[in-house]
Amino acid sequence: MASTKDYLDFILSQLSELDDISYRAMMGEYIIYYRGRVAGGIYDNRLLIKPVKSAREYMPDAVYELPYEGAKEMLLVDNVDDSPYLCGLFEAIYPDLPEKKKKK
């Protein structure tokens, strides 16, 4: 099941306090970038975040879920209605997110 543009718009509005949030549509889902780094994505109308150390510390009770079959597990963000919480999460995980790979 593909994610809806309405859900993407909702998540983007919740993150509107942050600068440099962007996204890319990919096969009916959306990859979310923060300051040019992949932070997570929207899969089946669920916000999933890369399971970096700071994300696990920020959300110690988070559940691991698969974004799609064959992918690595990610952390489910279930508190998407709380904009300050969500913005804090993205700020907390940024230092641990891998930098964009340089093209050869």
SERO-4910 file (N, C-alpha, C, O; in steps of 0.05 Angstrom, whole numbers):
BEGIN
 pado doro    nc1    nc2    nc3   cac1   cac2   cac3    cc1    cc2    cc3    oc1    oc2    oc3
  Met    A     17    -23      0      0      0      0     18     25      0     36     27     17
  Ala    A     13     43    -18     29     67    -20     20     88      1     -3     87     10
  Ser    A     38    105      8     31    126     27     17    149     13     20    153    -11
  Thr    A      0    163     27    -15    185     15      0    211     17     16    216     35
  Lys    A     -5    229     -2      6    256     -2     -4    271     23     10    288     33
  Asp    A    -29    265     31    -39    279     55    -23    272     80    -18    290     96
  Tyr    A    -15    247     83      2    240    106     29    253    104     39    263    124
  Leu    A     41    253     81     66    267     77     63    297     85     80    307     99
  Asp    A     43    310     75     38    338     81     35    342    111     44    362    122
  Phe    A     21    324    125     18    325    154     45    324    168     51    341    185
  Ile    A     62    305    160     88    302    173    105    327    167    119    337    185
  Leu    A    105    336    143    120    360    136    111    384    152    127    401    160
  Ser    A     85    387    157     75    409    173     84    406    202     89    426    215
  Gln    A     85    382    212     94    377    239    124    384    242    133    392    264
  Leu    A    139    382    220    168    388    220    174    416    210    197    423    205
  Ser    A    154    433    207    157    459    194    175    478    210    185    498    198
  Glu    A    179    473    235    197    490    251    226    486    244    243    502    251
  Leu    A    233    464    231    260    457    223    267    468    196    250    468    178
  Asp    A    291    477    193    301    486    166    311    461    152    322    443    164
  Asp    A    309    462    126    321    442    108    310    414    111    325    395    111
  Ile    A    284    412    113    270    386    111    262    383     82    250    401     71
  Ser    A    268    360     70    260    355     43    252    326     40    255    310     59
  Tyr    A    241    319     17    233    292     13    236    285    -16    239    302    -34
  Arg    A    236    259    -22    237    249    -49    217    226    -51    217    207    -35
  Ala    A    200    227    -71    181    206    -75    196    182    -87    212    186   -106
  Met    A    190    158    -77    204    135    -87    185    111    -86    179    101    -64
  Met    A    175    102   -109    158     78   -111    134     79    -92    128     59    -79
  Gly    A    120    101    -92     96    104    -76    101    111    -47     82    113    -32
  Glu    A    126    114    -39    133    121    -12    149    147    -13    154    157    -34
  Tyr    A    158    156     10    173    181     11    197    179     29    195    170     52
  Ile    A    221    187     19    245    188     35    247    216     47    243    235     32
  Ile    A    252    218     73    254    244     86    283    250     92    298    234    103
  Tyr    A    291    274     84    318    284     88    318    307    108    299    324    108
  Tyr    A    338    308    125    342    331    143    370    341    138    390    327    142
  Arg    A    372    366    130    398    378    123    414    361    103    438    359    106
  Gly    A    400    350     84    414    334     63    420    305     70    431    291     53
  Arg    A    414    297     94    419    269    102    393    254    104    372    265    113
  Val    A    393    228     97    369    212     99    364    207    129    380    195    143
  Ala    A    340    216    138    333    212    166    314    188    169    313    175    190
  Gly    A    298    183    148    279    162    150    260    164    126    268    172    104
  Gly    A    235    156    130    216    157    108    188    151    117    183    144    140
  Ile    A    170    155     99    142    149    103    136    124     86    138    125     62
  Tyr    A    128    103    100    122     77     87     95     68     97     90     65    121
  Asp    A     76     64     79     49     55     86     37     73    107     25     64    127
  Asn    A     40     99    103     30    120    122     41    116    151     26    120    170
  Arg    A     66    108    153     80    106    179    106    121    176    120    118    156
  Leu    A    113    137    196    139    150    196    159    132    209    156    124    232
  Leu    A    179    124    194    200    107    204    226    122    203    232    136    183
  Ile    A    243    119    223    268    133    226    291    113    227    288     91    236
  Lys    A    314    122    216    338    105    217    344     98    247    342    116    264
  Pro    A    351     74    253    355     66    281    383     73    291    397     56    302
  Val    A    391     98    288    417    107    298    416    108    329    394    109    341
  Lys    A    439    109    341    441    109    371    424    130    384    409    125    403
  Ser    A    425    154    373    411    177    385    380    173    383    365    181    400
  Ala    A    371    160    361    343    155    358    334    134    378    312    136    390
  Arg    A    350    114    383    343     93    403    342    105    431    326     97    448
  Glu    A    360    124    436    360    137    463    336    156    466    325    158    487
  Tyr    A    329    170    444    307    189    445    280    174    448    262    184    461
  Met    A    278    151    435    254    135    435    260    107    446    260     88    430
  Pro    A    266    104    471    275     78    482    254     56    479    262     32    479
  Asp    A    229     62    477    208     42    475    198     38    446    178     24    441
  Ala    A    213     50    427    204     48    399    205     19    389    222      3    397
  Val    A    187     14    371    185    -13    359    199    -12    332    198      7    317
  Tyr    A    213    -34    326    226    -37    300    206    -48    280    191    -67    286
  Glu    A    206    -36    256    188    -46    235    202    -45    209    221    -30    205
  Leu    A    193    -62    191    205    -62    164    190    -42    146    165    -42    146
  Pro    A    205    -25    132    191     -6    114    178    -21     91    157    -14     81
  Tyr    A    192    -42     82    182    -59     60    197    -85     61    219    -86     74
  Glu    A    187   -105     49    200   -132     50    228   -131     39    232   -120     17
  Gly    A    246   -142     53    274   -143     45    291   -120     54    315   -119     49
  Ala    A    279   -100     67    293    -76     77    303    -81    105    295   -100    119
  Lys    A    321    -63    114    330    -64    142    309    -52    159    294    -34    151
  Glu    A    307    -61    184    288    -51    203    294    -21    210    317    -13    210
  Met    A    272     -7    215    274     21    223    256     25    248    241      7    255
  Leu    A    259     48    260    243     53    284    217     67    277    217     87    262
  Leu    A    195     57    288    169     70    283    166     93    302    169     91    326
  Val    A    159    116    291    153    140    307    123    141    310    108    146    291
  Asp    A    114    136    335     85    135    339     74    161    352     50    163    357
  Asn    A     92    180    357     83    205    370     84    228    349     95    250    355
  Val    A     73    224    326     75    243    304     57    267    309     59    288    295
  Asp    A     38    266    328     20    288    333     33    310    350     22    332    352
  Asp    A     56    305    361     70    323    378     93    336    363    115    325    361
  Ser    A     88    360    351    107    373    334    134    379    348    155    373    337
  Pro    A    134    390    373    160    395    387    176    369    391    200    368    388
  Tyr    A    162    347    398    175    321    401    188    312    375    211    303    375
  Leu    A    173    314    353    183    305    327    207    322    318    226    311    308
  Cys    A    205    348    322    227    366    314    252    360    332    274    359    322
  Gly    A    247    355    358    269    347    375    282    321    367    307    318    369
  Leu    A    266    302    358    277    277    348    296    281    325    318    271    324
  Phe    A    287    297    305    303    301    281    329    316    288    350    310    277
  Glu    A    327    335    307    351    349    315    370    331    330    395    333    327
  Ala    A    359    313    346    376    294    362    390    274    344    413    267    349
  Ile    A    377    265    323    389    244    307    409    254    285    425    239    275
  Tyr    A    406    280    279    423    291    257    452    284    259    464    275    239
  Pro    A    466    288    281    495    282    282    501    253    276    523    247    267
  Asp    A    483    235    281    488    206    277    480    196    249    487    174    242
  Leu    A    467    213    234    459    205    207    483    204    188    499    222    189
  Pro    A    485    183    172    507    182    153    506    205    133    485    213    124
  Glu    A    530    215    126    531    235    106    526    224     79    530    200     74
  Lys    A    517    241     61    511    232     33    536    221     20    558    234     23
  Lys    A    534    199      7    557    187     -6    564    204    -31    547    212    -46
  Lys    A    590    208    -34    599    223    -57    600    205    -82    608    182    -81
  Lys    A    591    216   -105    592    201   -130    620    200   -140    636    219   -137
  Lys    A    627    177   -152    654    174   -163    656    186   -190    677    186   -202
***
